[in-house]
Amino acid sequence: MKAAFHEIQIHHLFRWSLWLKAVFAVGEIAGGVATALASQDLAISLANLLTGYELVHHPEDVVANYLQHAAHQFVGIRHFAALYLLTHGVVKMWLIVELLRERISFYPIALLAFSVFVTYQLYRFRLTHSWLLLLITLLDLVVIWLTWKEYQFLQGHGIRL
């Protein structure tokens, strides 16, 4: 009885984690589309709006200067960023939909894809030291574990590839 209750809790947590990842995936897709459509002039205007006051009063402000620099470099990274966000978001959303449908053949594919994403995120963390990226990576590791547990549960109940 206790094991079944534990499996049900993991199942519900797994489904909630997928919905949370779906929200992130929608954000990535929207961000990819916005990045693809945005112009450098728009990026510079937004950076000026966000940093103008700060740079007038504190010209050495690291964050404001970084935003200004990024806006001016936007054209060089725009296509890569848009493609990365769109690809990452669409692949995640596709896998999430199939996992929510409990398509057993997609569990190994999702485990592999999520692991590749985590590996890349850890590589990026080494370069950027972004705590937000680390937090997202930790969430992804939890989702990988939950996906594995759900896959084992479904296989243990006679559901096969």
Helices and strands as residue ranges (DSSP letters): H 2-37, H 40-57, H 62-72, H 74-100, H 106-128, H 131-156
